[in-house]
Amino acid sequence: MTLSLVNDSYTQAAQEDRCAPRIVLNIPAMLRPSGSSAFPTNLIDLSIGGFAAQAVTGMRAGSLCWLTIGPFKGLQAEVVWNDGQVVGCAFANLLNPAVFDSIINAR
């Protein structure tokens, strides 16, 4: 069974209406595309609904990935867009506000 967030209303709200504030930042993280090894990246923005990270990769819209930030376990997400330098992803589940605050405050 493939998880697909691209067409649901949550993803559209997260990407179009920005239902949650995005915080611009620059922190190290690990990004693991489905079926591949994790690689280091820099997280450049974050919200409870998704993130953007620097990634020169062929990850296509609709593909699954996992983001690991510091001590937090991998967060499942789906690639929404990829411009060849940066990927924008929507979390499979909204990020817990306490986790969000912890990441923002630790930078």
SULRAGI-V520020 format. One record per residue. OMEGA is omega in whole degrees, -180 to 180 (999 if undefined). NEAR is the number of other ideal C-beta (glycine too) atoms within 8 Angstrom. D_CENTER is the distance of its C-alpha to the mean C-alpha in Angstrom with 1 decimal. Layout:
BEGIN
OMEGA,NEAR,D_CENTER
OMEGA,NEAR,D_CENTER
END
This chain:
BEGIN
-179,2,20.8
176,3,17.7
178,8,14.9
-180,8,14.4
-170,11,12.4
-174,9,13.1
-178,6,16.5
-174,8,16.3
178,5,17.1
-179,9,14.1
179,13,11.7
179,10,14.5
-178,10,14.9
-176,14,11.3
-175,11,11.4
-176,6,15.2
-176,6,16.6
-176,9,13.8
178,6,15.0
180,9,13.6
175,5,14.1
179,8,11.5
176,8,12.6
-179,5,13.1
176,10,13.1
-179,5,13.5
179,9,12.9
178,6,12.9
174,13,10.5
179,9,10.6
-180,14,8.7
174,12,10.7
178,10,11.2
178,7,13.4
-178,3,16.9
176,6,16.4
177,4,16.4
176,9,13.7
179,9,13.9
178,6,13.5
172,11,11.3
176,9,11.2
-176,15,8.4
167,10,10.0
-174,10,8.8
170,12,7.4
177,14,8.7
-178,9,9.4
-178,12,8.0
-176,13,4.5
169,12,3.7
-178,10,5.8
175,14,7.2
-179,8,10.7
174,12,11.4
-174,5,14.8
179,8,14.4
180,4,15.6
-177,10,12.5
175,7,13.5
-179,8,12.3
-180,7,12.5
-179,10,11.8
175,10,10.0
178,15,8.1
179,11,7.8
176,14,6.3
-180,13,9.5
178,9,10.4
-175,7,14.2
-176,2,16.0
180,9,13.4
-178,4,13.2
180,7,10.4
-178,12,7.8
180,11,7.9
175,14,5.6
178,16,7.4
178,15,7.6
178,12,9.2
178,8,10.7
-180,13,11.7
180,5,14.5
179,4,15.5
-177,6,14.4
173,10,10.9
175,13,8.1
-174,12,6.3
176,14,4.1
178,14,5.5
176,13,5.8
177,9,9.2
178,5,10.7
178,7,10.6
178,12,10.0
-179,7,13.6
178,7,15.0
177,6,16.8
177,9,13.9
180,12,12.2
180,8,15.7
178,9,16.2
-178,13,13.2
-177,10,14.5
-178,6,18.0
-175,6,17.8
999,6,16.9
END
